[in-house]
Amino acid sequence: MAIDPSPDAFRELMVDDEPPLDEVMACVFGVQRHEVRTYRTLLDTPGSTVEELAAELDRDRSNVNRSLSTLREKGLAKRERRLLDGGGHVYQYTATPLDEARELMHETLDQWTAAVHDRIDEFDASND
């Protein structure tokens, strides 16, 4: 997982006295707001397929697929394969529970902070 919160997004977040969870998640994980919206929808509808999510979010299936890939990469969603009675299979997606997502945010931010501290320690007088 990339340790790369957007500096601009982080600055904006710090200006707001009470930033909403969606903005914090987008900043810490470096994801788009529509990906956070997909995550929040998955929280309410665990076991959803891409088709079901696309209908719920009113988005194209390919866009929902990309959002799900990003969420899985960030550890915010899981995919399970379910065999269909008539043959074939379908993938069902479930969001990482919110308490685990909060912990992931803490860990990601702690890793990013440590990386920034390390970079600061590398500065010397010749690196203005």
C-alpha positions in Angstrom: 0.0 0.0 0.0 1.4 3.4 -1.0 2.2 5.7 1.9 1.3 8.8 0.0 -1.4 11.1 1.3 -1.8 14.1 -1.0 -0.1 17.2 0.5 -2.8 19.5 -0.9 -5.6 17.3 0.4 -3.8 17.1 3.8 -3.5 20.9 4.0 -7.2 21.3 3.1 -8.1 18.7 5.7 -6.2 20.6 8.4 -8.1 23.8 7.7 -11.5 22.2 8.5 -12.3 22.0 12.2 -14.3 18.8 11.8 -13.6 17.2 8.4 -16.0 14.4 7.5 -14.9 10.8 7.4 -15.2 10.7 3.6 -12.6 13.5 3.2 -10.3 12.0 5.8 -10.4 8.6 4.0 -9.8 10.2 0.6 -6.8 12.1 1.9 -5.2 9.3 3.9 -5.6 6.6 1.3 -5.1 8.8 -1.7 -8.4 7.8 -3.2 -11.2 9.7 -5.0 -14.4 10.6 -3.3 -16.4 8.3 -5.6 -14.2 5.4 -4.3 -15.1 6.4 -0.7 -18.8 6.5 -1.8 -18.4 3.0 -3.2 -16.8 1.9 0.2 -19.7 3.5 2.1 -22.3 1.7 -0.1 -20.5 -1.6 0.4 -20.7 -1.1 4.2 -24.5 -0.9 3.8 -24.8 -3.8 1.2 -22.2 -6.4 2.0 -21.9 -9.2 -0.6 -22.8 -7.0 -3.5 -21.8 -7.7 -7.1 -20.4 -5.1 -9.5 -23.8 -5.0 -11.3 -25.7 -4.4 -8.0 -23.2 -1.7 -7.0 -23.4 0.0 -10.4 -27.2 0.2 -10.1 -27.0 1.5 -6.5 -24.3 4.1 -7.3 -25.8 5.0 -10.7 -22.3 4.5 -12.3 -21.0 2.5 -15.2 -19.9 -1.1 -14.3 -16.3 -0.5 -15.5 -16.0 2.6 -13.2 -17.3 0.6 -10.3 -14.8 -2.2 -11.1 -11.9 0.3 -11.0 -13.2 1.7 -7.7 -13.4 -1.8 -6.3 -9.9 -2.6 -7.5 -8.6 0.5 -5.7 -10.4 -0.3 -2.5 -9.1 -3.9 -2.5 -5.5 -2.6 -3.1 -5.9 -0.2 -0.1 -7.3 -3.0 2.1 -10.8 -1.5 2.2 -12.7 -4.2 0.5 -12.6 -8.0 0.0 -13.8 -10.1 -3.0 -15.2 -13.6 -2.8 -16.1 -15.8 -5.7 -19.5 -17.5 -5.5 -20.5 -20.3 -7.8 -23.9 -20.0 -9.5 -26.4 -22.8 -9.5 -26.7 -22.8 -13.3 -22.9 -22.8 -13.7 -20.3 -20.0 -13.8 -19.5 -17.7 -11.0 -19.9 -14.1 -9.7 -17.7 -12.0 -7.5 -19.2 -10.5 -4.4 -17.6 -7.6 -2.5 -17.6 -6.7 1.1 -16.2 -3.6 2.8 -13.6 -3.8 5.5 -15.5 -3.0 8.7 -15.3 0.6 9.7 -13.4 0.0 12.9 -10.7 -1.9 10.8 -10.7 0.9 8.2 -10.1 3.4 11.0 -7.2 1.3 12.2 -5.8 1.2 8.7 -6.1 5.0 8.5 -4.1 5.3 11.7 -1.4 2.9 10.5 -1.2 4.5 7.0 -0.8 8.0 8.6 1.7 6.7 11.1 3.8 5.2 8.3 3.6 8.4 6.3 4.6 10.5 9.3 7.6 8.3 10.0 8.6 8.6 6.4 8.4 12.4 6.6 10.4 12.4 9.9 13.1 10.3 8.2 13.2 12.7 5.3 13.6 15.6 7.7 16.4 13.9 9.5 18.2 13.5 6.1 18.4 17.2 5.6 21.7 18.9 6.3 23.1 22.4 6.0 24.0 21.9 2.3 20.5 20.9 1.3 18.7 24.2 1.5 
